[in-house]
């Protein structure tokens, strides 16, 4: 059973709790704290496997859970880390994290608002967003899609010269938990496109060892098929998808669900039935759908008229002229899969176009890298000239023009500084919410049932300046503070 989309719930392992323990041995009345740290929670890892070709397993196991870390114990014994959960997925799997949009959050794509626009499959956008986590394109690729929580420190960690008998221990941090969507995009060199009954499956069955279903009615192919064709000692991986119809990019027919499988192909082979009333119109219909879906219309393309055995040459030339009227640059072959007519020449052309496209991609990437380096050096040189003393007159005018034309630098905080930032939001007169990466991590690892651990969190808030901001916004000793889903009063025992 072929399945190329799946939804799954991921829950990484929770970190183990730290221990509060003191050394107890004969003749050692004050052994000191010896509580060990908790173990790290297990990660969920997706691994690309060439021997896996479907996402059907996720239909039967929609929830993936990694092992929790074990708690620490006395004698400074650290808890065992949870085992990672490694899941094999097909090569070409794309993983998205699905999260709910906030009340004022919008979806952006390339800087433009998309929240009010329809999706490319015709369905309206819901109040959720999808963030790309991983794109597994090579066999053996591994990506941690859900990170396990870190273990909490035991009381031995908090020992100091002034705090010789701490009763503070952290709880383990929860692992990441979210809904994920998986999409399988076949990794093929050549993608077959065309209207239903254009002869795509027959072509694939003849040039490769693939055994797709073949019949004399439309939409015989309802799942993608892959086959390997050998051309002069070189293998081409060919993907056959269900036939496309007008409106496929908007969700009509089966096409849209499977267009993703030709999204990664290097070359498109457009097959057109020579018995079509107008081959040019059939060609243009598919081209329009490819343009609406993505940049597929810009891919290198080879066109082939199928079922040409026994067809009069004048009819073949007429159909070719109809296609050339739509695209004068099209290279067209007349073939017959059942009669093995014209297949060798077509496969050699596909091989040539494939390698030519790969070469152009490498050259473009090299030029882009060189241009980027050159622009960086140019900007540095201009910045140096702007900052250096200049004389009056013509050179000063040139320097002023450079200042106006140059890209203004973007000033931002370093990533390690951003972690320390926080924000206080007043929910009502007695409730305040504090957000920030660092303070939320401390809150998640605080045991609210341990007054010493809670007072440590209050001390951290004071040192970070959060308590001063809360007081400025009108917080009182009995005000409720909310951080990372945990609530407590601003002052102890109020």
VENFEN-V745279 format. One record per residue. RES is the residue in one small letter. PSI is psi in degrees with one decimal (* if undefined). Layout:
res | psi
RES | PSI
RES | PSI
//
This chain:
res | psi
x | 122.1
x | 125.7
x | 124.7
x | 4.7
x | 149.9
x | 151.1
x | 137.8
x | 145.2
x | 127.5
x | 134.1
x | 105.6
x | 164.7
x | 145.2
x | 143.3
x | 150.1
x | 153.7
x | 145.1
x | 158.1
x | 145.4
x | 109.8
x | 152.8
x | 145.2
x | 126.3
x | 106.2
x | 153.9
x | 138.0
x | 6.1
x | 85.1
x | -26.9
x | 74.3
x | -20.8
x | 172.9
x | 139.3
x | 28.6
x | 129.0
x | 165.6
x | 154.5
x | 156.5
x | 158.0
x | 142.9
x | 152.8
x | 146.6
x | 159.8
x | 119.4
x | 130.1
x | 131.8
x | 128.9
x | 129.7
x | 121.3
x | -18.2
x | -2.1
x | 130.2
x | 12.8
x | 158.7
x | 20.0
x | -29.2
x | -29.4
x | -16.8
x | -29.2
x | -20.3
x | 75.5
x | -4.2
x | 123.5
x | 125.4
x | 128.2
x | 164.2
x | 140.9
x | 153.7
x | 152.5
x | 154.4
x | 152.4
x | 170.0
x | -176.5
x | 175.4
x | 30.9
x | 29.7
x | 116.4
x | 145.0
x | 151.4
x | 138.7
x | 146.8
x | 148.9
x | 138.2
x | 145.0
x | 111.3
x | 123.0
x | 125.1
x | 132.6
x | 159.1
x | 150.5
x | 131.2
x | 6.4
x | 135.1
x | 132.1
x | 128.4
x | 143.0
x | 125.1
x | 124.8
x | 151.9
x | 141.8
x | 143.0
x | 171.2
x | -24.3
x | 14.0
x | 143.2
x | 161.4
x | 132.7
x | 145.9
x | 114.2
x | 34.2
x | -2.7
x | 147.5
x | 134.3
x | 0.8
x | -32.1
x | 1.1
x | 150.0
x | 153.7
x | 166.1
x | -2.6
x | 11.0
x | -11.5
x | 148.4
x | 148.9
x | 139.3
x | -176.2
x | 49.9
x | 163.8
x | 155.2
x | 123.0
x | 131.3
x | 125.9
x | -46.5
x | 150.4
x | 100.8
x | 101.1
x | -6.3
x | 146.3
x | 130.4
x | -8.7
x | 137.0
x | 136.2
x | 132.2
x | 109.3
x | -25.0
x | 119.8
x | 136.9
x | 154.5
x | 151.8
x | 150.0
x | 153.0
x | 151.2
x | 140.9
x | 173.3
x | -17.3
x | -26.7
x | -27.0
x | 11.0
x | 137.0
x | 178.4
x | -26.4
x | -12.8
x | 81.8
x | -17.3
x | 64.1
x | 142.1
x | 26.5
x | 134.0
x | 145.3
x | 151.6
x | 158.7
x | 146.2
x | 136.9
x | 146.4
x | 165.3
x | 139.4
x | 122.6
x | 169.1
x | 139.7
x | 147.7
x | 134.4
x | 135.6
x | 135.9
x | 120.7
x | 114.3
x | 140.2
x | 96.5
x | 155.5
x | -39.1
x | 133.5
x | 131.3
x | 126.5
x | 156.9
x | 171.8
x | 163.8
x | 145.1
x | 31.8
x | -5.7
x | 19.7
x | -47.8
x | -39.5
x | -43.2
x | -46.9
x | -38.8
x | -25.9
x | -42.1
x | -9.4
x | -177.5
x | 6.5
x | 149.0
x | 67.2
x | 158.7
x | 134.8
x | 130.2
x | 172.9
x | 28.5
x | 156.5
x | 158.1
x | 37.7
x | -41.2
x | 118.1
x | -2.4
x | 149.3
x | 149.3
x | 143.2
x | 142.3
x | 153.4
x | 121.0
x | 132.3
x | 123.2
x | 107.2
x | 53.7
x | 15.6
x | 138.8
x | 134.6
x | 126.0
x | 120.7
x | 132.8
x | 128.6
x | 125.1
x | 162.1
x | 151.9
x | 145.4
x | 149.4
x | 169.0
x | 129.6
x | 6.6
x | -36.0
x | -15.1
x | 8.7
x | 4.2
x | 147.0
x | -155.0
x | -9.1
x | -46.2
x | -38.4
x | -21.9
x | 0.4
x | -25.8
x | -23.2
x | -16.6
x | 4.1
x | -28.7
x | -3.5
x | 148.4
x | -38.3
x | 142.7
x | 131.8
x | 110.3
x | 110.6
x | 132.0
x | 130.1
x | 125.4
x | -18.8
x | 5.6
x | 147.6
x | -39.9
x | 102.7
x | -31.7
x | -41.7
x | -39.6
x | -41.4
x | -46.8
x | -33.5
x | -47.3
x | -40.0
x | -40.5
x | -42.0
x | -37.3
x | -39.6
x | -37.6
x | -31.5
x | -52.7
x | -151.3
x | 21.6
x | -31.2
x | -19.8
x | -2.9
x | 152.7
x | 141.2
x | 142.6
x | 137.2
x | 139.1
x | 131.5
x | 124.3
x | 166.7
x | 39.4
x | 1.8
x | 127.8
x | 2.6
x | 138.8
x | 140.8
x | -34.5
x | -37.6
x | -41.3
x | -44.4
x | -36.1
x | -44.0
x | -38.8
x | -40.8
x | -36.8
x | -38.4
x | -42.0
x | -26.7
x | -30.5
x | -34.4
x | 94.9
x | -21.9
x | 0.0
x | 137.2
x | 119.4
x | 136.5
x | 145.8
x | 120.3
x | 165.3
x | 113.1
x | -43.6
x | -32.2
x | 1.2
x | 41.2
x | 123.4
x | 9.1
x | -40.8
x | -45.9
x | -39.4
x | -44.5
x | -37.6
x | -37.0
x | -40.9
x | -41.5
x | -44.5
x | -47.0
x | -37.3
x | -51.3
x | -35.5
x | -41.4
x | -42.0
x | -40.8
x | -41.9
x | -37.4
x | -43.1
x | -43.2
x | -40.6
x | -42.3
x | -39.1
x | -43.3
x | -39.8
x | -39.6
x | -43.3
x | -41.3
x | -41.0
x | -43.0
x | -40.8
x | -42.1
x | -37.3
x | -45.1
x | -39.0
x | -42.8
x | -39.4
x | -40.0
x | -42.4
x | -39.1
x | -39.4
x | -41.6
x | -36.3
x | -37.3
x | -16.4
x | 153.5
x | 141.7
x | 155.0
x | 167.2
x | 168.0
x | -143.9
x | -42.3
x | -35.8
x | -39.7
x | -40.0
x | -43.8
x | -36.4
x | -40.2
x | -40.0
x | -38.1
x | -38.0
x | -36.4
x | -25.7
x | 150.8
x | 129.7
x | 137.8
x | 145.5
x | 121.3
x | 124.9
x | 162.4
x | 151.9
x | 156.7
x | -37.7
x | -27.7
x | -35.9
x | -30.8
x | -28.3
x | -8.1
x | 154.6
x | 168.2
x | 136.4
x | 127.8
x | 128.6
x | 113.3
x | -44.7
x | -166.0
x | -33.8
x | 8.7
x | 130.7
x | 144.6
x | 130.2
x | 129.9
x | 154.0
x | 140.9
x | -47.9
x | -46.8
x | -32.2
x | -35.4
x | -42.7
x | -42.0
x | -40.6
x | -29.6
x | 10.2
x | 131.9
x | 105.3
x | -19.3
x | -7.2
x | 110.3
x | -33.1
x | -39.5
x | -39.1
x | -39.7
x | -30.9
x | -41.3
x | -40.1
x | -38.2
x | -39.8
x | -42.0
x | -38.0
x | -44.4
x | -32.2
x | -5.8
x | 6.3
x | -40.3
x | -38.9
x | -40.5
x | -37.4
x | -42.8
x | -39.5
x | -36.7
x | 3.9
x | 16.5
x | 140.6
x | 169.3
x | -33.1
x | 9.6
x | 144.1
x | 127.0
x | 131.6
x | 121.3
x | 123.0
x | 38.5
x | -2.1
x | 140.8
x | 141.0
x | 165.3
x | 158.3
x | -36.5
x | 144.4
x | 144.2
x | 40.7
x | *
//
